[in-house]
Amino acid sequence: MEKSVVATNVKVNNHIPDDLVLSILSKLPIKSLNRFGCVCKSWTLLFENPHFLIMYRGYFLSNNHSYYDGTSILLNHILVPLRNELVEPLHSTLYLLFGDRFENKVKLDWPPPFHEDDSCIHILSYVVVNGTLCLTHDIGPYAKCVFWNLAIDKFKLIPPSPFEFVPYHNTLLKPHGFGYDHERDYYKVIRQLVFFVDDNIDVPCEEPIGFAPMWEIYSLRSNSWRKLDVDMPYLSACDELWMEFVIGGV
């Protein structure tokens, strides 16, 4: 008995959706991305694609990559104006450096609270905790303090303290430390408040002046500040261009 063979036309779809391609590529090591750049022009321009950068950053920061030797550098670049241009603000730009020799650089966007003013943003304590940074906006009255999780790109604007508003005084806020309470599972910020009499205001004779500096601590769990009744010295930071910190797997 002879077997009959029936020819069938099977259509094969070779098209892969762009979103799926970017999702796959965002999980590859940098060496592979550089090697696959010859496949097509768009792949050579991946790090100029904003959508890809968001995906790549999120996956990178939430995983420990042995092919980067477990290390990348988060660089906060503060552009200092010339001496005769001191009226210009100090612009801060955040970069992620990675690769064998940290030759690859990706610019990261600050969270929304700093979109309108990126002058003199600092990373408090130069540490990342569970993927979270504590960003402070300069040192001065009404300075901003923000928790920012880079891996999921979420932020929390810390509320002002009830202690920083003293009648007839200006308050200097000095952020000092950022940490995580492992036992109680929440973040904390410590800072010092220094009070100065406002020379532009006439202070009534009966009003107290010259308040002593004080320390306070913020708890994310209660979303509030409380006064610290301790005698704690203050360690001043160095106003130079510095490398904020090194990540060894977030």
Wavefront OBJ file of the C-alpha trace (Angstrom):
o trace
v 0.000 0.000 0.000
v 1.347 3.352 -0.956
v 1.198 6.232 1.500
v -0.082 9.481 0.169
v 1.689 12.665 1.106
v -0.406 15.787 1.319
v 1.439 19.058 0.924
v 0.280 21.816 3.246
v 1.146 25.473 3.237
v 2.203 26.599 6.703
v 2.689 30.302 7.286
v 5.382 31.192 9.780
v 5.298 34.606 11.391
v 8.837 35.795 12.031
v 7.764 39.112 13.520
v 8.435 39.615 17.221
v 6.694 42.576 18.890
v 9.038 45.437 19.748
v 7.972 45.449 23.409
v 8.909 41.785 23.747
v 12.269 42.398 22.069
v 13.072 45.263 24.439
v 11.982 43.196 27.432
v 14.357 40.379 26.438
v 17.248 42.716 25.654
v 16.830 44.578 28.947
v 17.793 41.385 30.791
v 21.048 40.815 28.880
v 24.538 41.704 30.118
v 26.188 44.729 28.562
v 28.710 42.575 26.673
v 25.912 40.753 24.869
v 24.117 43.997 24.069
v 27.262 45.408 22.486
v 27.777 42.211 20.494
v 24.182 42.123 19.240
v 24.344 45.749 18.141
v 25.294 44.580 14.646
v 21.890 42.898 14.167
v 20.095 46.121 13.304
v 20.543 49.857 13.687
v 17.905 50.233 16.397
v 19.822 47.810 18.609
v 22.955 49.928 18.380
v 20.925 52.870 19.722
v 19.289 51.069 22.631
v 20.808 53.362 25.250
v 19.300 56.334 23.450
v 15.822 54.810 23.716
v 14.041 56.267 26.811
v 11.619 53.321 27.059
v 14.468 50.806 26.990
v 16.457 52.778 29.570
v 13.574 52.619 32.047
v 13.272 48.841 31.596
v 17.023 48.270 31.710
v 17.485 50.409 34.814
v 14.660 48.701 36.687
v 15.914 45.188 35.938
v 19.525 46.146 36.565
v 18.900 47.716 39.957
v 16.672 44.889 41.180
v 19.119 42.084 40.378
v 22.662 41.125 41.241
v 24.561 40.801 37.961
v 27.738 38.739 38.143
v 28.654 39.784 34.602
v 29.213 43.338 35.875
v 31.446 41.876 38.579
v 28.606 42.822 40.924
v 29.525 46.505 40.800
v 28.248 49.659 39.191
v 28.753 53.302 40.045
v 26.020 55.813 40.709
v 27.557 59.207 40.014
v 26.006 62.480 41.109
v 27.629 65.144 38.947
v 27.220 68.672 40.299
v 28.104 71.368 37.789
v 29.795 74.194 39.689
v 29.753 77.645 37.992
v 32.844 79.771 37.511
v 33.803 82.168 40.278
v 32.506 85.155 38.330
v 29.205 83.360 37.707
v 28.239 82.453 41.262
v 24.709 83.671 40.678
v 24.127 80.582 38.537
v 22.644 77.520 40.321
v 24.587 74.306 40.905
v 22.968 71.802 38.545
v 22.988 68.130 39.562
v 22.924 65.257 37.067
v 22.714 61.570 38.013
v 24.484 58.863 35.980
v 24.710 55.083 36.209
v 28.138 53.784 35.127
v 28.670 50.099 34.392
v 30.753 47.691 32.330
v 34.192 46.153 32.796
v 35.774 49.604 32.997
v 32.597 51.552 33.729
v 32.707 52.757 30.134
v 28.922 52.680 29.754
v 26.990 55.652 31.069
v 23.222 56.080 31.402
v 21.656 59.349 32.524
v 18.930 58.889 35.135
v 16.078 61.347 35.599
v 15.509 62.759 39.068
v 12.063 62.049 40.590
v 9.270 64.631 40.019
v 9.921 66.764 43.153
v 13.217 67.843 41.544
v 12.084 68.292 37.948
v 11.687 72.062 38.204
v 14.834 72.628 40.222
v 17.813 70.259 39.962
v 20.253 72.538 41.763
v 22.512 70.999 44.378
v 20.763 67.662 44.947
v 22.627 65.316 47.294
v 22.355 61.630 48.158
v 22.180 61.501 51.935
v 24.795 59.281 53.607
v 25.941 58.150 50.113
v 24.100 54.846 50.538
v 21.350 52.838 48.856
v 19.115 50.733 51.108
v 16.907 48.066 49.515
v 17.080 50.013 46.272
v 16.072 53.262 48.010
v 17.969 56.549 48.137
v 17.330 59.556 50.338
v 17.703 62.731 48.269
v 18.087 66.160 49.817
v 17.750 69.452 48.012
v 20.625 71.657 49.138
v 21.051 72.770 52.743
v 18.749 75.606 53.655
v 15.262 76.633 54.732
v 12.419 74.504 53.353
v 14.899 72.038 51.860
v 13.290 69.006 50.229
v 13.875 65.481 51.446
v 12.703 62.577 49.276
v 12.867 58.769 49.460
v 13.381 57.390 45.951
v 13.337 53.717 44.949
v 15.167 53.500 41.628
v 14.206 49.896 40.892
v 10.474 50.657 40.753
v 10.815 54.420 40.186
v 8.610 55.377 43.141
v 9.197 58.312 45.470
v 7.982 59.636 48.816
v 8.201 63.345 49.638
v 8.937 63.664 53.345
v 6.675 66.204 55.097
v 8.089 69.293 56.838
v 8.889 69.170 60.517
v 6.749 71.018 63.102
v 9.982 72.064 64.817
v 11.502 73.972 61.910
v 9.157 76.959 62.093
v 10.256 79.244 64.933
v 8.902 82.822 65.188
v 11.344 85.563 64.150
v 13.979 83.029 63.177
v 15.348 81.467 60.014
v 15.979 77.742 60.193
v 18.923 75.957 58.623
v 18.192 72.273 57.968
v 21.244 69.998 58.019
v 20.444 66.414 56.904
v 22.844 64.078 58.665
v 21.983 60.414 58.144
v 19.706 57.935 56.365
v 19.183 54.370 57.489
v 16.892 51.372 57.766
v 15.551 49.737 60.920
v 15.648 46.015 60.115
v 13.782 44.973 63.253
v 10.853 47.350 62.742
v 11.071 47.422 58.927
v 11.066 51.143 58.151
v 13.371 53.940 57.021
v 14.685 56.818 59.137
v 16.311 60.194 58.567
v 18.253 62.201 61.148
v 18.983 65.896 60.769
v 20.013 68.944 62.774
v 18.087 72.214 62.961
v 20.010 75.445 63.528
v 18.093 78.666 64.249
v 19.151 82.217 63.366
v 17.421 85.458 64.257
v 15.940 87.104 61.156
v 17.610 90.515 60.952
v 14.888 91.773 58.631
v 12.191 91.480 61.297
v 11.744 93.593 64.420
v 11.577 91.179 67.322
v 9.446 92.269 70.298
v 11.447 92.568 73.498
v 9.348 89.967 75.290
v 9.923 87.331 72.600
v 12.647 84.713 73.234
v 15.502 84.627 70.741
v 18.617 82.554 70.180
v 17.203 79.029 70.204
v 19.792 76.267 70.622
v 20.314 73.796 67.749
v 18.326 70.588 67.995
v 18.228 67.126 66.446
v 15.172 65.356 65.050
v 14.407 61.987 63.467
v 11.877 61.047 60.789
v 10.143 57.657 60.661
v 8.497 56.421 57.476
v 6.151 54.238 59.516
v 4.576 57.216 61.314
v 5.354 59.653 58.480
v 6.371 62.245 61.059
v 9.311 63.901 62.798
v 10.096 63.774 66.515
v 12.670 65.581 68.604
v 15.796 63.755 69.774
v 16.900 64.713 73.271
v 20.533 63.732 72.817
v 23.860 65.524 72.781
v 25.175 64.476 69.385
v 27.994 66.193 67.430
v 27.555 67.113 63.778
v 29.924 65.840 61.092
v 30.200 68.409 58.310
v 30.246 67.273 54.683
v 32.913 68.353 52.226
v 31.689 70.741 49.536
v 33.597 69.209 46.654
v 32.786 67.227 43.521
v 32.601 63.642 44.776
v 31.450 60.188 43.790
v 28.324 59.498 45.818
v 28.602 55.720 46.303
v 29.189 52.347 44.717
v 26.454 49.730 44.366
v 27.440 46.122 44.859
v 24.122 44.595 43.864
v 21.060 46.333 45.261
l 1 2 3 4 5 6 7 8 9 10 11 12 13 14 15 16 17 18 19 20 21 22 23 24 25 26 27 28 29 30 31 32 33 34 35 36 37 38 39 40 41 42 43 44 45 46 47 48 49 50 51 52 53 54 55 56 57 58 59 60 61 62 63 64 65 66 67 68 69 70 71 72 73 74 75 76 77 78 79 80 81 82 83 84 85 86 87 88 89 90 91 92 93 94 95 96 97 98 99 100 101 102 103 104 105 106 107 108 109 110 111 112 113 114 115 116 117 118 119 120 121 122 123 124 125 126 127 128 129 130 131 132 133 134 135 136 137 138 139 140 141 142 143 144 145 146 147 148 149 150 151 152 153 154 155 156 157 158 159 160 161 162 163 164 165 166 167 168 169 170 171 172 173 174 175 176 177 178 179 180 181 182 183 184 185 186 187 188 189 190 191 192 193 194 195 196 197 198 199 200 201 202 203 204 205 206 207 208 209 210 211 212 213 214 215 216 217 218 219 220 221 222 223 224 225 226 227 228 229 230 231 232 233 234 235 236 237 238 239 240 241 242 243 244 245 246 247 248 249 250
